[in-house]
């Protein structure tokens, strides 16, 4: 059976190829995914798995990440870039030798290096590089190279590289691409059955950056110019200001985007520095100190957790209990930043209290009171099945981006002590999405 499948439709193809790390699935990909789901149901896998579709001129291709039910040779799907699973092949033979010997570490590293050299990856120009060269060319930072001299295990076995490799090898022109999760979610990560997700950054970004050379690709939405967004001053005196940050504006400069609350504030107050941060897509109250003395006094309040904060969120689904407390330790996924995972062994304590404000047909409005300030804490605590199990609407990382026009999370209340007068002050800013 050929892995190229027909796609009977009059839908118009997009002008450019999908930017795979932040996208809305094109209708052609949604249509192809529905066809793939029929095959998945026939196989009936027992574990959750990421699947991908690549629409090409003349039909579509399908793939799964890693192995599916212990196999990498399902006929409906494209083959692996390199097949390391042959029982009598070099990789499996060496693996058995290492298991039976004492010199595990060095022999394992040598075998891993050999394996990555076998992945000869094409791009749209017809050029070829192996995984090691792709990885090292992409990561020019000595710090990252020292920590990760070789790609992580499994690099090259995700959906997207397998799909593009097969297309290039067979002269097929890529049109658009998407990936979706099928089955139960892993315990640590948040994956919802049937939902589309961006390609992973740790393993796939270096590889896909190489593979998409020669394709006309959609611009990176994360590098869009947000200089049209400006904070609103809610309160100001000689040592501090309280701002209302709009959704989409960074709190501090990012890797590619320099405009932020911090840069905006420095133009007005030369020594200004934000005391804390809000996620780019979270709106609401943000405190800026106008000098370093005020900054240290205010920051100490955040460290000692004497600042009171309240967020409001509109979540996808019905929250059954009227109030409660969530304690899920969080840990960053170092090879897939900024994603956070629940890690009971190595994660840092993260505590959130919540209260239901109102229930709607398919969503719930809640108040969230974070007792710690971990990255993406509220987003993970809402979405994870051991938390509320109801992702915040518009959350593309832990829920569905297309469920709302923006991330429905807003800091509407802030209470702290003034850095100079020590007087207790409180601020409120109405939620813009309710």
Secondary structure by P-SEA (a helix, b strand, c coil): cccbbbbbccccccccccccccccccaaaaaaaaaaaaaaaaacccbbbbbbcccccccbbbbbcccccccccccccccccccccccccaaaaaaaaaaaccccaaaaaaaaaaaaaaccccccccccccaaaaaaaacccaaaaaacccccccccccaaaaaaaaaaaaccccccccccccccccccccccccccccccccccaaaaaaaaccccccccccccccccbbbbbccccccbbbbbccccccccccccccccaaaaaaacccccccccccccccccbbbbbccaaaaaaaaaaaaaccbbbbbbbbcccccccccbbbbbbbbcccccccbbbbbcccccbbbbbbbbccccccbbbbbbbbcccccaaaaaaaccccccccccccccccccccccccccccccbbbbcccccccbbbbbbccccc
